[in-house]
Amino acid sequence: MVPITPLSLVLLATIVIGVAATLTAWRARPEPGSFPLVAMLAGQSWWSICLVFQIQATTLSEKVFWVDISWIGVVVIPVAWLAFSLDYTGRDQYLRPAYFAVVVVIPAITVGLTLTSDYHTLLYRDSWLVIQNGVLRLGQAVGPWFWVITVYTYLLGLLGSIPIFGLLTSEMRPFRGQSVALLLGTLAPWASNVFYLLGVFDTSGLDPTPVAFSISGVAYLAAVTRFQLFGASPSPTHRARRLVFTQMHDGAVVVDRQDTIVDMNEPAAAILGGEQTQVLGMPSASVIPSYDMLPMDGEAPEPLSIETPNGTNRYDVSVTRIDDVHGRFLGRVISFHDVSEILRERQRLKVLNRVLRHNLRTEANLIAGYADLLADTEETPESRLIKKHTQRIIDVGDKGRTIVELFDTNWATKQPRQVRELLETCISDVSKMHPNARLAIGDIPPESAVSPVLKPVLVNLIENGVEHNTNPKPWVHVSARADDETVAFHVIDDGDGIGEYERAVLARGDETPLEHGSGLGLWLVQWGVDIADGQLEFEDRSSGGTVVTVRVPRFFVADAE
Amino acid sequence: MYGQLICHWRRVWDRNAQKSVVVIKMSNKPNNVSGGTRNQAAVRNLTGWVVESVGHSVAAFRYSSAYLAVIAVVQVLLVTRALSLDVTFAPVVVGLVTFAVYLGDRIADADTDAETTPERAAFIQQHEHALNHAVSLSYGVAVALAVLGGPYALALTLLPGVFWVLYASNWLPTITAQFRRLKDVLLVNSLVVAFAWAVTLTALPLAFAGASVTPAAIVVFAYFFLSIFVNVEIPNVRDAEGDSAIGVETLPVVFGVTRTRRILYAIDIVTALIVVVAGAQGLLAPVFVAALLVGLAFSLCVTSLVGRTAHDDVLTLAAESEYLVVAIALIPAAL
């Protein structure tokens, strides 16, 4: 049996850790990077095992044999590290058999040279036995190929480290931990190998690299167990970013500093009417209509019209500037969002709106006028009914106009309104239309303001309380309470109440031909509250009527001014 | 017997676990109990904890395949003793490899084992993370210790792991599929398992000790090969219906239970004859021959129960414990 020395104990510990880490990585299959990691750890373990046997060998031929055999593990490590790095970080497109065959040429030659070492001096020029401190050691003078494989190993190691270095700045904490552990596990044996080759430490002719594998094994185990190496993998992110670009519905074009098109996705090619291969490399101005009119950064103020064989399509165009880490301008991404259908629908709505607001209202006013004339000569129940229903048509038209204004107005740019002034205005407006109504204002918080969109909302709620009310003198009470962040308006009436059916339609946010509300008023309220970023609640009063609560963000008086 | 012992411990543990719940409830009201009651409660609490811990340990020992590792260690010690070899790390290496391979296999098959061995599958699934680390660490230590035994010892230690990886991985689908289909052929599965274990048990101590293969070593190999073959076929009686349904040919499937029992009797008797002849030739010490015959007598008793008991798990455990009987039989001689 092999005698136990401090060095062999360290190497045995390295083997224990290496084999354990190999099996741990093996269990992670088929996670990206697991198989190359198994190969790398197995290579490290093999190198360590061979070193133990080499140390314990007593003849020159035996020692040389174990050194030669150890090269199998030595050359596997850098190839596996590169494969792991590419696979793990999602760059598996470089792991094709053809590329792999090229990468393993030099390692394969190296193994071939070790198997035929008796016939050449390319790897080692000479080998001899030497006794140092009473211990039999192997001395070897390296040949030219040794430096070839050494430089090649370091090159692969460096290439493999680059993608892992990229994870050091990842926003995801486990990735940062993984990359630190992986780089530590790789740098430790590298450093010891460099020190050995430079002769920094006296190692009595022994390459201490396998000893450093104990650090590698611990680091890799930590990466697997502590930092979820195969539980949280960055492999999809690299490809996902490309997929977002290529698979997105919008067209996207990348232009460089000289406004040359350097990349584009398929929707962009379809929008601009050309093949990707033809368009790439062309000046942007020759491909993108009105290119000179586009902003350098941000959204174009007007949709861009592009002629196609099927007619003119219109696109919202946004330009995003691309800078490097030093803030230097590299190029731009220009995206095209098809708004043709939206604009067509908006156009149709405008026509319908005009018909409803103008034509219908005009005709309704004429009917009401003739009904008045009829009533002047002989007022009958029929003429009163004509006037009543005509007025309803006019009211619907008015509400439609209010809703259009609600959506056409940019409320964010409007000054907030003080609660007291707002409520007094609302009450005043409704009083003019319904002089019989008893309208009252309750508590109002001082120094509070709200979005001005609340004006049509509150007017409609108060009107609703008055109009859907069978009392000869309808009663509506309005108050407000405020906390640090919100203002809650309470509109209380003694009317007929708002049915569950109406509330359900509002809560669903959609109408069908069979399930719909009774008018536009409550929709106006709901949409106005949505614009104000608020909440709307309905509650029945025990004594009859409804309590409607509108809760909206609070502005302070200073904001209102 | 061993299974009955475990069942007994489990019943005791369950009863005491219920008691300990009562004690905990009482302990929440210290003002309502006297000092004597508190002392009794404390004693019951302690007893419950001890029994619970023992119960957990027994479950872990059984379900994690640690008991198989202990039997493997005993087997290698028997080889070491039979061949008069130096005591080395070989028993530890075989024990660790056995533990790693069997436990790794149980973890991999935990889902499919949930129907046939629900308690074991539940234990494995509950402690899967820790058990996975145990597998990795034990195989790592085994490989490192095998390095101390030299290249041959290392190769013998790596072989079960390599086969296990090939079998479990489906890495090379064609080869793996053919390898897996081997077990469907009559006797092949049992012969391969018996051969692999007999080689490992016999060759590893030789490799560690740097000894060469002797006629005595061949006899020891033959003993383990035949006895392990019997132990592998005994559980096949329990699985006969299932094996037949999926087309796996085993002795009970092809020959029926009664003829299987007779075949296993015959193998035990042939094994005994080999041991006796080896003793007569001076290849094995008389004491060792006697101990092996005691073990074979035990094996005959176990074989006689094949197909005649509903406690198949206990029967399997008893068959695997044959080597413990041999070791116990050697104790008087050692003293």
Interface residues (C-beta under 8 A of the other chain):
Chain A: M1 V2 I4 S8 L12 A13 I15 V16 I17 G18 V19 A20 A21 L23 T24 W26 R27 R29 S45 I49 V52 F53 T225
Chain B: T88 F89 N132 H133 V135 S136 L137 Y139 G140 V141 V143 A144 L145 V147 L148 G149 G150 P151 L154 V165 S169 F208 A209 G210
